[in-house]
Amino acid sequence: MKPHEKTPADFDVVIVGGGIVGLSLACELAATDFSVAVVERNELKAVTEPPDCRVSAINRFALQQFKQAGVWRSPLVQRACIFDKMFVWDQTGAGQIQFDSVELGLSELGVIIENYILQHMLLEMVTAAENISCFCPEEITSIDYRPKAAGQSVSTVKLSSGLQLSAALLVGADGANSKIREIASIQRSQQPYRQFGLVCNVATAESHQNTAWQCFMPTGPLAFLPLYNGWSSIVWTLDDDSAQSCMAMNDEEFKRVLAEESQYQLGEITDLSQRYLFPLAHGHATEYVRPGLALIGDAAHSIHPLAGQGANLGIADAAALADVICTARTAGRQWSALHTLSKYQRKRKGANRVMEMSMTGFKELFGQDNAFVSELRNAGLSLVDHLPAVKYRIIRQALGA
Ligand SMILES: Cc1cc2nc3c(=O)[nH]c(=O)nc-3n(C[C@H](O)[C@H](O)[C@H](O)COP(=O)(O)OP(=O)(O)OC[C@H]3O[C@@H](n4cnc5c(N)ncnc54)[C@H](O)[C@@H]3O)c2cc1C
């Protein structure tokens, strides 16, 4: 990201964090009459082959937002892999469920895309927008946030380059360890799962068939997500000991264990990238807003990655916040005041909390190796598979409807 040449010091909105969620908000505000700054500490790595290991399953809601904003016109769209089916099964029994876009009358269920590629695509839109300035790489040295209970607040953000930005609305899109959340003294419940997500890309003997595969095992879920080059991205939830032992295995051993654990759903594992571990936790901010300040994405909430919803929730936050402030401004109301921002919180907090609790519930349910629970779980999965109305409700939730 390069600083905009016409950069002013005073902005309507300063977004701290140029991850997927921060850039999604900037994109939503492109071509509006808001002046917007994005501050990001890390330079985005250049586009390279082969695919990166950090990928996201982007649901239909988010995809529609990106298509409407023009993000999907980027040539980088070829790095996105459409998935039109999902197949979920229980490793310990006969339970399984599948979702097919054709049955739902949809062209696809979503896409799998590398996180940094999506950031590049969003950035293309953002840097082309006249009303947005990007400051990257830039560290924040201090933030002066003085909320005024009623009416508008103005924050000042000082950057390591010496630049000083003022903002009527300061947005924390700065991830789970949000500094903006901290300066606003917003508490966050934080619960580690004592688990890791092992992430890597694999080539398999059988085609991924544009299907997102998810196997639930007592240790945690294992997902195979289809990639544009025929490989699959795996996200395998493991407890500490299993994660460390998987990391210590040589490639041949790991390929064999992975194929066995996935019950050869895609055949042998024929090739493998480097493996990475991410500690998993869930947490939720007690509030998303203060006068002249809002939190979006992981800064507000983080959830278990088992259903691939974290980034999707953040993208929905960005869309809701943009909608609320644009509507208020058009109506001539105080768009950065607490009474306006509370509307954003009302729109998103309940939905995000439900998703967080569902993911924790799923993790607990599938983490039980008690024979009775396992039997019930397997029967439940197969039953839902034969109940189109229930199945449709579940998939609508996952697609972000
Ligand atoms: C293993 C794994 C798999 C996942 N799979 C999926 C999936 O399939 N689908 C899905 O929807 N979600 C998935 N998620 C969740 C998803 O990755 C996150 O929810 C999402 O990336 C959060 O985006 P964000 O922009 O809010 O935060 P982040 O990605 O954390 O971005 C925050 C940005 O802010 C910047 N920043 C932080 N502090 C500062 C500062 N002081 N100054 C300037 N910049 C700053 C950071 O450099 C960063 O670029 C997964 C998560 C994990 C761990």
The ligand as an ORCA input file, in Angstrom:
! r2SCAN-3c Opt
* xyz 0 1
  C      -6.736    -21.916     10.951
  C      -7.785    -20.900     10.641
  C      -8.641    -21.099      9.542
  C      -9.644    -20.174      9.243
  N     -10.479    -20.391      8.175
  C     -11.474    -19.521      7.912
  C     -12.387    -19.712      6.826
  O     -12.309    -20.703      6.086
  N     -13.370    -18.799      6.601
  C     -13.521    -17.704      7.402
  O     -14.455    -16.920      7.175
  N     -12.677    -17.478      8.440
  C     -11.668    -18.343      8.717
  N     -10.811    -18.120      9.759
  C     -10.948    -16.891     10.544
  C     -10.362    -15.718      9.794
  O      -9.038    -15.998      9.377
  C     -10.377    -14.460     10.656
  O     -11.646    -14.332     11.264
  C     -10.118    -13.233      9.805
  O      -8.888    -13.325      9.141
  C     -10.127    -11.974     10.659
  O      -9.852    -10.878      9.830
  P      -9.588     -9.443     10.463
  O      -9.293     -8.565      9.294
  O     -10.692     -9.080     11.396
  O      -8.311     -9.629     11.394
  P      -6.816     -9.974     10.976
  O      -6.761    -10.923      9.852
  O      -6.128    -10.351     12.240
  O      -6.242     -8.582     10.442
  C      -5.908     -7.530     11.312
  C      -4.949     -6.610     10.580
  O      -4.680     -5.486     11.425
  C      -3.279     -5.230     11.373
  N      -2.939     -4.567     12.642
  C      -3.031     -5.078     13.889
  N      -2.656     -4.166     14.785
  C      -2.304     -3.046     14.091
  C      -1.822     -1.752     14.483
  N      -1.620     -1.430     15.758
  N      -1.565     -0.859     13.497
  C      -1.772     -1.164     12.191
  N      -2.231     -2.375     11.777
  C      -2.498     -3.291     12.719
  C      -2.630     -6.592     11.199
  O      -1.340     -6.488     10.640
  C      -3.617     -7.266     10.263
  O      -3.299     -7.053      8.905
  C      -9.804    -19.030     10.069
  C      -8.947    -18.824     11.169
  C      -7.948    -19.752     11.449
  C      -7.045    -19.523     12.647
*
